[in-house]
Each structure stands twice: as structure tokens, then as C-alpha cells.
Amino acid sequence: MRFIFVANAESGGVQHLAEGLSQYVRLSREWDGSLDTAYPLVVGFSRDAVAADTAEGYDAFGWRILQALHDLDPAPWPSHVGQDANAADWSMCFNGMPLFVNMSHPLHQARRSRHLGRHFLFVINPRERFDVFAGDTPGGRQVRTNIRQRIERYDGQPHAPQLGFFGADSREWWQYSLLDHNGPRADRCPFLVRTATTSTARAAASAPSHASNTTPTP
């Protein structure tokens, strides 16, 4: 595994995370295709960085950090990745690489597989690696079945109904921050993809004087 530790959620902490994530993306682009070198990235946040007393509060914190990373992202959104989070081809991207982000926090009680200790964590993998090892092929489907059966045994409940295959009838962002129970979901993704209009607005906002009334497109 690779690790990044984030001391706070202020601009300096997010910038530190963005720099580390850029290094991880560069490392991942040099991947040799072996399972032994398919390093996940674990991002651990100080307990001082997040003040949440509900699962929803932890999830909101996670999405706020992902939005802040996107706003710092130097690369444009990849043209082959959907910008609508409800689309089958959407995925969080950074520096041109689609990623899968697992949010884990200490208020997951029933879903023990998303409770990795006292801290809020991201577990990040390049999304394409799921296609290599557990894609929509006979072998890949068997790998996913095995993983989900293990999750069910560990959690003591059926796996989240939102888990699916990328590009199929599922929403990736629901799988980033799972509910602690297996009920239906009707919530809306808070993540907004930066557009050319919003990029121009941000550039104007950094100038000495500006006036901007733009709205990002989800």
C-alpha cells in the first residue's frame, strides 16, 4: 500500500493531499500489470481534521474533500468519463486518471468492512484495475462474487444493494460512501464537475477585482 496522512482540512492540508495524489497517479501510470504492484492508496485524516457525529457528516466531509481536490486538479476532466455523477460512465478523476474512492469512518457500525479504525479514511484505486481483476467477464464476476461473499460474512449482513459493475445499471458515487444499512437510496451526489465556464470564473475570482455569477454543471 501507499499512504498519505492529512493533518487538517484547511487549504494547506488539501494541497498536501493533492500533491501526494498526483504522485500516486504518476506511480499508477507506470504499473506493470501485476497484482503484487497494484498498490492501493490509503489516505488517513487526523481526527482534528473532521468533526462529525453522524455517518452523514463523515460522508459530507469526504465529498467536500473530493470537491476540493477536483478544484485543485491541474488536468481537464477526461473526455471519455461522464460528467453527470448519475451516469454509468462517471468516476472521480484526478490528473486525468479515473479513480475509485472508498470512504471509511468510525460510525459505520453494521457495515464493519467500512470501519477501519478511529479515523476517516479514503482507500483509493485506479478504477481501471477493477476491470483487470474483477471486470464484467466470467472470471471477473467470480472474483467479485467471492469478495462480496466475504464482505457479507464479515459484516453479518448482505452486501450493499448499490454495489454493481462499472458501466452497468449502477452509480459509482453511491459505492464511494455506502449507507450503514441496506435500504434504498434517493440522495443526490454533491460533487460538481468543473466546466470551462467555472474554470474561467475561478480564474477571474483570483484576480484583484472581479465579478462572476456562474453556476457549475453537475
GROMACS elastic network, one bead per residue, 0.5 to 0.9 nm:
[ bonds ]
;  ai    aj funct       b0    kb
    1    37     6  0.88451   500
    1    38     6  0.83131   500
    1    40     6  0.51259   500
    1    41     6  0.59270   500
    1    42     6  0.70865   500
    2    24     6  0.79856   500
    2    39     6  0.63603   500
    2    40     6  0.62304   500
    2    42     6  0.61633   500
    2    43     6  0.85409   500
    3    20     6  0.88174   500
    3    40     6  0.85594   500
    3    41     6  0.56650   500
    3    43     6  0.58171   500
    3    44     6  0.75657   500
    4    16     6  0.87391   500
    4    17     6  0.69606   500
    4    20     6  0.66571   500
    4    21     6  0.82631   500
    4    41     6  0.75558   500
    4    42     6  0.64098   500
    4    44     6  0.63273   500
    4    45     6  0.86059   500
    5    16     6  0.88756   500
    5    17     6  0.78819   500
    5    42     6  0.84565   500
    5    43     6  0.58401   500
    5    45     6  0.60099   500
    5    46     6  0.75051   500
    6     9     6  0.75454   500
    6    13     6  0.57826   500
    6    14     6  0.76688   500
    6    16     6  0.72964   500
    6    17     6  0.66350   500
    6    43     6  0.72530   500
    6    44     6  0.61312   500
    6    46     6  0.61367   500
    6    49     6  0.77801   500
    7    10     6  0.89631   500
    7    13     6  0.61520   500
    7    44     6  0.86456   500
    7    45     6  0.61786   500
    7    46     6  0.50481   500
    7    47     6  0.82657   500
    7    48     6  0.72931   500
    7    49     6  0.62833   500
    8    11     6  0.84317   500
    8    12     6  0.76790   500
    8    13     6  0.50468   500
    8    14     6  0.77100   500
    8    45     6  0.71418   500
    8    46     6  0.64889   500
    8    47     6  0.84864   500
    8    48     6  0.65135   500
    8    50     6  0.77836   500
    9    12     6  0.76313   500
    9    13     6  0.53018   500
    9    14     6  0.59847   500
    9    45     6  0.82888   500
    9    46     6  0.89289   500
    9    48     6  0.86283   500
    9    49     6  0.51378   500
    9    50     6  0.72536   500
    9    65     6  0.76176   500
   10    13     6  0.53540   500
   10    14     6  0.62925   500
   10    15     6  0.85762   500
   10    49     6  0.81194   500
   11    14     6  0.52202   500
   11    15     6  0.59901   500
   11    16     6  0.85446   500
   11    68     6  0.88032   500
   12    15     6  0.50782   500
   12    16     6  0.61515   500
   12    17     6  0.86623   500
   13    16     6  0.50825   500
   13    17     6  0.63052   500
   13    18     6  0.86824   500
   13    49     6  0.88020   500
   14    18     6  0.61003   500
   14    19     6  0.86358   500
   14    65     6  0.72858   500
   14    68     6  0.71310   500
   14    69     6  0.68949   500
   14    72     6  0.88144   500
   15    19     6  0.61992   500
   15    20     6  0.86080   500
   15    69     6  0.79643   500
   15    72     6  0.77945   500
   16    19     6  0.52599   500
   16    20     6  0.62973   500
   16    21     6  0.86086   500
   17    20     6  0.50935   500
   17    21     6  0.59803   500
   17    22     6  0.85084   500
   17    43     6  0.81635   500
   17    69     6  0.79602   500
   18    21     6  0.50200   500
   18    22     6  0.61013   500
   18    23     6  0.86986   500
   18    69     6  0.60722   500
   18    70     6  0.89650   500
   18    72     6  0.72687   500
   18    73     6  0.76701   500
   18    94     6  0.88219   500
   19    22     6  0.51224   500
   19    23     6  0.64764   500
   19    24     6  0.88082   500
   20    23     6  0.51171   500
   20    24     6  0.62975   500
   20    25     6  0.87513   500
   21    25     6  0.61728   500
   21    26     6  0.86268   500
   21    41     6  0.84757   500
   21    94     6  0.79264   500
   21    95     6  0.86937   500
   22    25     6  0.51484   500
   22    26     6  0.63259   500
   22    27     6  0.86778   500
   22    73     6  0.89085   500
   22    94     6  0.76340   500
   22    95     6  0.66286   500
   23    26     6  0.51326   500
   23    27     6  0.62058   500
   23    28     6  0.86016   500
   24    28     6  0.60549   500
   24    29     6  0.86668   500
   24    41     6  0.74171   500
   25    29     6  0.62497   500
   25    30     6  0.89121   500
   25    94     6  0.78418   500
   25    95     6  0.71683   500
   25    96     6  0.86727   500
   25    97     6  0.69378   500
   25   126     6  0.80589   500
   26    29     6  0.52575   500
   26    30     6  0.68740   500
   26    95     6  0.88649   500
   27    30     6  0.54416   500
   27    31     6  0.68660   500
   28    31     6  0.51432   500
   28    32     6  0.89452   500
   28    38     6  0.78277   500
   28    39     6  0.80264   500
   28   125     6  0.89147   500
   28   126     6  0.73395   500
   29    32     6  0.88243   500
   29    97     6  0.87013   500
   31    34     6  0.75887   500
   31    37     6  0.69552   500
   31    38     6  0.69969   500
   32    35     6  0.89115   500
   32    37     6  0.72697   500
   32    38     6  0.83973   500
   33    36     6  0.86901   500
   33    37     6  0.74914   500
   33    38     6  0.73534   500
   33   129     6  0.87033   500
   33   132     6  0.84328   500
   34    37     6  0.55063   500
   34    38     6  0.64304   500
   35    38     6  0.51095   500
   35    39     6  0.82595   500
   35   133     6  0.83095   500
   36    39     6  0.75800   500
   38   125     6  0.83509   500
   38   129     6  0.79235   500
   39   125     6  0.76806   500
   40   123     6  0.66996   500
   40   124     6  0.57891   500
   40   125     6  0.51942   500
   40   126     6  0.82034   500
   41   122     6  0.78320   500
   41   123     6  0.56778   500
   41   125     6  0.64736   500
   42   121     6  0.68006   500
   42   122     6  0.57316   500
   42   124     6  0.63626   500
   43   120     6  0.84455   500
   43   121     6  0.54631   500
   43   123     6  0.64106   500
   43   124     6  0.78860   500
   44   119     6  0.67060   500
   44   120     6  0.63174   500
   44   122     6  0.67744   500
   44   123     6  0.88485   500
   45    48     6  0.80258   500
   45    49     6  0.62131   500
   45    50     6  0.76286   500
   45   119     6  0.62544   500
   45   120     6  0.56480   500
   45   121     6  0.62734   500
   45   122     6  0.85698   500
   46    49     6  0.51785   500
   46    50     6  0.73563   500
   46   119     6  0.66656   500
   46   120     6  0.77360   500
   47    50     6  0.57830   500
   47    51     6  0.73835   500
   47   118     6  0.78597   500
   47   119     6  0.59809   500
   47   120     6  0.75156   500
   48    51     6  0.70219   500
   50    57     6  0.89890   500
   50    58     6  0.76254   500
   50    61     6  0.70219   500
   50   119     6  0.89533   500
   50   120     6  0.78123   500
   51    57     6  0.80948   500
   51    58     6  0.81189   500
   51    61     6  0.87385   500
   52    55     6  0.75885   500
   52    56     6  0.82579   500
   52    57     6  0.50532   500
   52    58     6  0.56653   500
   52    61     6  0.81070   500
   53    56     6  0.84948   500
   53    57     6  0.65818   500
   53    58     6  0.77854   500
   53   107     6  0.79807   500
   54    57     6  0.50662   500
   54    58     6  0.65875   500
   54    59     6  0.87918   500
   54   107     6  0.67743   500
   55    58     6  0.51841   500
   55    59     6  0.62856   500
   55    60     6  0.86478   500
   55   105     6  0.77358   500
   55   106     6  0.83524   500
   55   107     6  0.55174   500
   55   108     6  0.68635   500
   55   179     6  0.81331   500
   55   180     6  0.80187   500
   56    59     6  0.50265   500
   56    60     6  0.60802   500
   56    61     6  0.85648   500
   56   179     6  0.86699   500
   57    60     6  0.50707   500
   57    61     6  0.62028   500
   57    62     6  0.86989   500
   58    61     6  0.50380   500
   58    62     6  0.62896   500
   58    63     6  0.88034   500
   58   103     6  0.87266   500
   58   104     6  0.86857   500
   58   105     6  0.68697   500
   58   106     6  0.89301   500
   58   107     6  0.81807   500
   58   120     6  0.74101   500
   59    62     6  0.50662   500
   59    63     6  0.63580   500
   59    64     6  0.86181   500
   59   103     6  0.74344   500
   59   104     6  0.88033   500
   59   105     6  0.85252   500
   59   177     6  0.61785   500
   59   178     6  0.86876   500
   60    63     6  0.52178   500
   60    64     6  0.61284   500
   60    65     6  0.87129   500
   60   190     6  0.83128   500
   61    64     6  0.50420   500
   61    65     6  0.63172   500
   61    66     6  0.87413   500
   62    65     6  0.52362   500
   62    66     6  0.63254   500
   62    67     6  0.86805   500
   62   103     6  0.69416   500
   62   120     6  0.83293   500
   62   121     6  0.86676   500
   62   122     6  0.80571   500
   62   177     6  0.82998   500
   63    67     6  0.60604   500
   63    68     6  0.85058   500
   63   177     6  0.88446   500
   63   189     6  0.86735   500
   63   190     6  0.68848   500
   63   191     6  0.66849   500
   64    67     6  0.51088   500
   64    68     6  0.61731   500
   64    69     6  0.86551   500
   64   190     6  0.82841   500
   64   191     6  0.80361   500
   65    69     6  0.61540   500
   65    70     6  0.85863   500
   66    69     6  0.50512   500
   66    70     6  0.61875   500
   66    71     6  0.86325   500
   66    92     6  0.81037   500
   66   191     6  0.77056   500
   67    70     6  0.50418   500
   67    71     6  0.61975   500
   67    72     6  0.87439   500
   67   190     6  0.85046   500
   67   191     6  0.60221   500
   67   192     6  0.71319   500
   67   193     6  0.83916   500
   68    71     6  0.50441   500
   68    72     6  0.64190   500
   68    73     6  0.86922   500
   69    72     6  0.51258   500
   69    73     6  0.60853   500
   69    94     6  0.77063   500
   70    74     6  0.85555   500
   70    92     6  0.85060   500
   70    93     6  0.76211   500
   70    94     6  0.66715   500
   70    95     6  0.89906   500
   70   192     6  0.88062   500
   70   193     6  0.77050   500
   70   194     6  0.76008   500
   71    74     6  0.84224   500
   71   193     6  0.87565   500
   71   194     6  0.71843   500
   71   199     6  0.88019   500
   73    76     6  0.76731   500
   73    77     6  0.89532   500
   73    93     6  0.87782   500
   73    94     6  0.60455   500
   73    95     6  0.60444   500
   73    96     6  0.87632   500
   74    94     6  0.82864   500
   74    95     6  0.63403   500
   74    96     6  0.88577   500
   75    78     6  0.83275   500
   75    94     6  0.72412   500
   75    96     6  0.58163   500
   76    79     6  0.84151   500
   76    94     6  0.87358   500
   76    95     6  0.75584   500
   76    96     6  0.67375   500
   76   194     6  0.84388   500
   76   195     6  0.87395   500
   77    80     6  0.86725   500
   77    81     6  0.74504   500
   77    82     6  0.88936   500
   77    83     6  0.80469   500
   77    93     6  0.69066   500
   77    94     6  0.79455   500
   77    95     6  0.82095   500
   77    96     6  0.63592   500
   77    97     6  0.88389   500
   77   193     6  0.78441   500
   77   194     6  0.77548   500
   77   195     6  0.84481   500
   78    81     6  0.55624   500
   78    82     6  0.83315   500
   78    93     6  0.76763   500
   78    95     6  0.89576   500
   78    96     6  0.56741   500
   78    97     6  0.76342   500
   78    98     6  0.81515   500
   79    82     6  0.75661   500
   79    83     6  0.89599   500
   80    89     6  0.80788   500
   81    89     6  0.57053   500
   81    90     6  0.55492   500
   81    91     6  0.67679   500
   81    92     6  0.89227   500
   81    93     6  0.84252   500
   81    98     6  0.77383   500
   82    85     6  0.73095   500
   82    86     6  0.88917   500
   82    87     6  0.64273   500
   82    88     6  0.77237   500
   82    89     6  0.51542   500
   82    91     6  0.73805   500
   83    86     6  0.87274   500
   83    87     6  0.77546   500
   83    89     6  0.84026   500
   83    90     6  0.61716   500
   83    91     6  0.83318   500
   83   192     6  0.82598   500
   83   193     6  0.60181   500
   83   194     6  0.87949   500
   83   217     6  0.83955   500
   83   218     6  0.69370   500
   84    87     6  0.53830   500
   84    88     6  0.87459   500
   84    89     6  0.84785   500
   84    90     6  0.63916   500
   84   192     6  0.84379   500
   84   193     6  0.78806   500
   84   217     6  0.84288   500
   84   218     6  0.58220   500
   85    88     6  0.79980   500
   85    89     6  0.83059   500
   85    90     6  0.53923   500
   85    91     6  0.73518   500
   85    92     6  0.87524   500
   85   171     6  0.73165   500
   85   172     6  0.76491   500
   85   173     6  0.67247   500
   85   188     6  0.89089   500
   85   189     6  0.65831   500
   85   190     6  0.89949   500
   85   191     6  0.75329   500
   85   192     6  0.83732   500
   85   193     6  0.87333   500
   85   218     6  0.72293   500
   86    89     6  0.85485   500
   86    90     6  0.71485   500
   86   170     6  0.83847   500
   86   171     6  0.58395   500
   86   172     6  0.80108   500
   86   173     6  0.79343   500
   86   188     6  0.86180   500
   86   189     6  0.78442   500
   87    90     6  0.55769   500
   87   167     6  0.83446   500
   87   169     6  0.89811   500
   87   170     6  0.84212   500
   87   171     6  0.69191   500
   87   172     6  0.86325   500
   88    91     6  0.87226   500
   88   166     6  0.66662   500
   88   168     6  0.61156   500
   88   169     6  0.66317   500
   88   170     6  0.63988   500
   88   171     6  0.61697   500
   88   172     6  0.74882   500
   89   166     6  0.70710   500
   89   167     6  0.54037   500
   89   168     6  0.85899   500
   89   171     6  0.86680   500
   89   172     6  0.83892   500
   90    93     6  0.89656   500
   90    98     6  0.86422   500
   90   166     6  0.87158   500
   90   167     6  0.83947   500
   90   171     6  0.78849   500
   90   172     6  0.68381   500
   90   173     6  0.81551   500
   91    98     6  0.56991   500
   91    99     6  0.63239   500
   91   100     6  0.69208   500
   91   127     6  0.77972   500
   91   172     6  0.64261   500
   91   173     6  0.73525   500
   92    97     6  0.83557   500
   92    98     6  0.56840   500
   92    99     6  0.54148   500
   92   100     6  0.67195   500
   92   101     6  0.76370   500
   92   127     6  0.89380   500
   92   172     6  0.87139   500
   92   173     6  0.81181   500
   93    96     6  0.60835   500
   93    97     6  0.52277   500
   93    99     6  0.56060   500
   93   100     6  0.86225   500
   94    97     6  0.53648   500
   94    98     6  0.66750   500
   94    99     6  0.73955   500
   95    98     6  0.86453   500
   97   126     6  0.70595   500
   97   127     6  0.82392   500
   98   125     6  0.88985   500
   98   126     6  0.61062   500
   98   127     6  0.56183   500
   98   128     6  0.74532   500
   99   124     6  0.66825   500
   99   125     6  0.57363   500
   99   128     6  0.78709   500
  100   123     6  0.81991   500
  100   124     6  0.56836   500
  100   125     6  0.53557   500
  100   126     6  0.60785   500
  100   127     6  0.50568   500
  100   128     6  0.88469   500
  100   130     6  0.89546   500
  100   172     6  0.79894   500
  100   173     6  0.87670   500
  100   175     6  0.87868   500
  100   176     6  0.72079   500
  101   122     6  0.62221   500
  101   123     6  0.58258   500
  101   125     6  0.67909   500
  101   126     6  0.88245   500
  101   127     6  0.87555   500
  101   173     6  0.85281   500
  101   175     6  0.83322   500
  101   176     6  0.53785   500
  101   177     6  0.84349   500
  102   114     6  0.80869   500
  102   121     6  0.79957   500
  102   122     6  0.54995   500
  102   124     6  0.62617   500
  102   125     6  0.86103   500
  102   175     6  0.74039   500
  102   177     6  0.67290   500
  102   178     6  0.87286   500
  103   114     6  0.71199   500
  103   120     6  0.74668   500
  103   121     6  0.59364   500
  103   123     6  0.66541   500
  103   124     6  0.88458   500
  103   175     6  0.88572   500
  103   176     6  0.57698   500
  103   177     6  0.54062   500
  103   178     6  0.79047   500
  104   107     6  0.87241   500
  104   108     6  0.75930   500
  104   113     6  0.81940   500
  104   115     6  0.54485   500
  104   116     6  0.63406   500
  104   117     6  0.85466   500
  104   119     6  0.81907   500
  104   120     6  0.58556   500
  104   121     6  0.51526   500
  104   122     6  0.63980   500
  104   123     6  0.77926   500
  104   177     6  0.77367   500
  104   178     6  0.88866   500
  105   108     6  0.61096   500
  105   114     6  0.65513   500
  105   115     6  0.52638   500
  105   116     6  0.66625   500
  105   117     6  0.71270   500
  105   118     6  0.71213   500
  105   119     6  0.60882   500
  105   121     6  0.63383   500
  105   122     6  0.89506   500
  106   109     6  0.75009   500
  106   114     6  0.81763   500
  106   115     6  0.52850   500
  106   116     6  0.69731   500
  106   117     6  0.58881   500
  106   118     6  0.52811   500
  106   119     6  0.64220   500
  106   120     6  0.69372   500
  107   115     6  0.72140   500
  107   118     6  0.88540   500
  107   180     6  0.85235   500
  108   111     6  0.55245   500
  108   112     6  0.62633   500
  108   113     6  0.83654   500
  108   114     6  0.62108   500
  108   115     6  0.54079   500
  108   179     6  0.82448   500
  108   180     6  0.57471   500
  109   112     6  0.58455   500
  109   114     6  0.85732   500
  109   115     6  0.71954   500
  109   180     6  0.68641   500
  110   113     6  0.87202   500
  110   155     6  0.64317   500
  110   156     6  0.77642   500
  110   157     6  0.78323   500
  110   180     6  0.58202   500
  110   181     6  0.69673   500
  111   114     6  0.57936   500
  111   115     6  0.70563   500
  111   151     6  0.88439   500
  111   154     6  0.86036   500
  111   155     6  0.53725   500
  111   156     6  0.82091   500
  111   157     6  0.79232   500
  111   159     6  0.85641   500
  111   160     6  0.88513   500
  111   178     6  0.85777   500
  111   179     6  0.80811   500
  111   180     6  0.53328   500
  111   181     6  0.73217   500
  112   115     6  0.50028   500
  112   116     6  0.78175   500
  112   151     6  0.86912   500
  112   154     6  0.70434   500
  112   155     6  0.52032   500
  112   156     6  0.85787   500
  112   180     6  0.87342   500
  113   116     6  0.72281   500
  113   151     6  0.66550   500
  113   154     6  0.69694   500
  113   155     6  0.62933   500
  114   177     6  0.89675   500
  114   178     6  0.81405   500
  114   180     6  0.86647   500
  115   118     6  0.81579   500
  115   119     6  0.88744   500
  115   120     6  0.87752   500
  116   119     6  0.75200   500
  116   120     6  0.82366   500
  116   121     6  0.76651   500
  117   120     6  0.79866   500
  117   121     6  0.87917   500
  124   127     6  0.87172   500
  125   128     6  0.84528   500
  125   129     6  0.73781   500
  125   130     6  0.84887   500
  126   129     6  0.58563   500
  126   130     6  0.78953   500
  127   130     6  0.58077   500
  127   131     6  0.75154   500
  127   166     6  0.89305   500
  128   131     6  0.52152   500
  128   132     6  0.66799   500
  128   135     6  0.88626   500
  129   133     6  0.62522   500
  129   134     6  0.78932   500
  129   135     6  0.84665   500
  130   133     6  0.53418   500
  130   134     6  0.50102   500
  130   135     6  0.57317   500
  130   140     6  0.84560   500
  130   166     6  0.87554   500
  131   134     6  0.54616   500
  131   136     6  0.71010   500
  131   137     6  0.87225   500
  131   140     6  0.76188   500
  131   166     6  0.84361   500
  132   135     6  0.60615   500
  132   140     6  0.78533   500
  133   139     6  0.82155   500
  133   140     6  0.59295   500
  133   143     6  0.74501   500
  133   144     6  0.89583   500
  134   137     6  0.76344   500
  134   139     6  0.71982   500
  134   141     6  0.61351   500
  134   142     6  0.77173   500
  134   143     6  0.55676   500
  134   144     6  0.58393   500
  135   138     6  0.84607   500
  135   139     6  0.79325   500
  135   141     6  0.65353   500
  135   143     6  0.86029   500
  135   144     6  0.82515   500
  135   165     6  0.73793   500
  135   166     6  0.81565   500
  136   139     6  0.81721   500
  136   140     6  0.57627   500
  136   141     6  0.58732   500
  136   165     6  0.68256   500
  136   166     6  0.83195   500
  137   141     6  0.58049   500
  137   142     6  0.83957   500
  138   141     6  0.52704   500
  138   142     6  0.63313   500
  138   143     6  0.88141   500
  139   142     6  0.51684   500
  139   143     6  0.63484   500
  139   144     6  0.88398   500
  140   143     6  0.50354   500
  140   144     6  0.63209   500
  140   145     6  0.85783   500
  141   144     6  0.51324   500
  141   145     6  0.60843   500
  141   146     6  0.86198   500
  142   146     6  0.61599   500
  142   147     6  0.85994   500
  143   146     6  0.51820   500
  143   147     6  0.62437   500
  143   148     6  0.86821   500
  144   147     6  0.50113   500
  144   148     6  0.60544   500
  144   149     6  0.84426   500
  145   148     6  0.52187   500
  145   149     6  0.60817   500
  145   150     6  0.86239   500
  146   149     6  0.51711   500
  146   150     6  0.63095   500
  146   151     6  0.87111   500
  147   150     6  0.51977   500
  147   151     6  0.62761   500
  147   152     6  0.87542   500
  148   152     6  0.61315   500
  148   153     6  0.86174   500
  148   158     6  0.85170   500
  148   159     6  0.64014   500
  149   152     6  0.50887   500
  149   153     6  0.63331   500
  149   154     6  0.86645   500
  149   158     6  0.83848   500
  149   159     6  0.79466   500
  150   153     6  0.51230   500
  150   154     6  0.61424   500
  150   155     6  0.85104   500
  151   154     6  0.50586   500
  151   155     6  0.58616   500
  151   156     6  0.81017   500
  151   157     6  0.84018   500
  151   158     6  0.80637   500
  151   159     6  0.65820   500
  152   155     6  0.51892   500
  152   156     6  0.55626   500
  152   157     6  0.53239   500
  152   158     6  0.51133   500
  152   159     6  0.55212   500
  153   156     6  0.52244   500
  153   157     6  0.72034   500
  153   158     6  0.83226   500
  154   157     6  0.81520   500
  155   158     6  0.77760   500
  155   159     6  0.80052   500
  157   160     6  0.87700   500
  157   181     6  0.88555   500
  157   182     6  0.85637   500
  158   161     6  0.81006   500
  158   182     6  0.76804   500
  159   162     6  0.85120   500
  159   163     6  0.75548   500
  159   182     6  0.75944   500
  160   163     6  0.58370   500
  160   175     6  0.84445   500
  160   178     6  0.72156   500
  160   179     6  0.77522   500
  160   180     6  0.85836   500
  160   181     6  0.76022   500
  160   182     6  0.54729   500
  160   183     6  0.83562   500
  161   164     6  0.79322   500
  161   182     6  0.64517   500
  161   183     6  0.79801   500
  161   184     6  0.79963   500
  162   170     6  0.66545   500
  162   171     6  0.73415   500
  162   172     6  0.85914   500
  162   174     6  0.65068   500
  162   175     6  0.63831   500
  162   178     6  0.80233   500
  162   182     6  0.86237   500
  162   184     6  0.84698   500
  162   185     6  0.84831   500
  163   170     6  0.72444   500
  163   171     6  0.83191   500
  163   172     6  0.82672   500
  163   174     6  0.80834   500
  163   175     6  0.60486   500
  164   167     6  0.89275   500
  164   168     6  0.71812   500
  164   169     6  0.74055   500
  164   170     6  0.55756   500
  164   171     6  0.78875   500
  164   172     6  0.82137   500
  164   175     6  0.83647   500
  165   168     6  0.54705   500
  165   169     6  0.76207   500
  165   170     6  0.67662   500
  165   171     6  0.89054   500
  165   172     6  0.86073   500
  166   169     6  0.81090   500
  166   170     6  0.70245   500
  166   171     6  0.78928   500
  166   172     6  0.69703   500
  167   170     6  0.73191   500
  167   171     6  0.85829   500
  167   172     6  0.89081   500
  168   171     6  0.84323   500
  170   174     6  0.83292   500
  170   175     6  0.88783   500
  171   174     6  0.56342   500
  171   175     6  0.70576   500
  172   175     6  0.52828   500
  172   176     6  0.67094   500
  173   176     6  0.50701   500
  173   177     6  0.70344   500
  173   178     6  0.89766   500
  173   189     6  0.70664   500
  174   177     6  0.57888   500
  174   178     6  0.61727   500
  174   179     6  0.86049   500
  174   185     6  0.84517   500
  174   187     6  0.89348   500
  174   189     6  0.80954   500
  175   178     6  0.56190   500
  178   181     6  0.83561   500
  178   182     6  0.89474   500
  179   182     6  0.68839   500
  179   183     6  0.78701   500
  179   185     6  0.85596   500
  180   183     6  0.88770   500
  185   188     6  0.89584   500
  188   191     6  0.89817   500
  189   192     6  0.82496   500
  189   218     6  0.84526   500
  190   218     6  0.81695   500
  191   218     6  0.68477   500
  192   216     6  0.64378   500
  192   217     6  0.63178   500
  193   216     6  0.71131   500
  193   217     6  0.64888   500
  193   218     6  0.57859   500
  194   197     6  0.79961   500
  194   198     6  0.58999   500
  194   199     6  0.65034   500
  194   216     6  0.65101   500
  194   217     6  0.73466   500
  194   218     6  0.84106   500
  195   198     6  0.51847   500
  195   199     6  0.60563   500
  195   200     6  0.85690   500
  195   216     6  0.67760   500
  195   217     6  0.70119   500
  196   199     6  0.50328   500
  196   200     6  0.62057   500
  196   201     6  0.86056   500
  197   200     6  0.52322   500
  197   201     6  0.62818   500
  197   202     6  0.87856   500
  197   214     6  0.70728   500
  197   215     6  0.82085   500
  197   216     6  0.76907   500
  198   202     6  0.61296   500
  198   203     6  0.85638   500
  198   214     6  0.64276   500
  198   215     6  0.70149   500
  198   216     6  0.59172   500
  198   217     6  0.85881   500
  199   202     6  0.51336   500
  199   203     6  0.62561   500
  199   204     6  0.86119   500
  200   203     6  0.51111   500
  200   204     6  0.61694   500
  200   205     6  0.85456   500
  201   204     6  0.50328   500
  201   205     6  0.60695   500
  201   206     6  0.87888   500
  201   210     6  0.89343   500
  201   211     6  0.85637   500
  201   212     6  0.59793   500
  201   213     6  0.78386   500
  201   214     6  0.67192   500
  202   206     6  0.64306   500
  202   207     6  0.89796   500
  202   212     6  0.86345   500
  203   206     6  0.53258   500
  203   207     6  0.68221   500
  204   207     6  0.52897   500
  204   208     6  0.85047   500
  204   209     6  0.78429   500
  204   210     6  0.57281   500
  204   211     6  0.75175   500
  204   212     6  0.73156   500
  205   208     6  0.79113   500
  205   209     6  0.75368   500
  205   210     6  0.58198   500
  205   211     6  0.75052   500
  205   212     6  0.73258   500
  206   209     6  0.81316   500
  206   210     6  0.80420   500
  207   210     6  0.63760   500
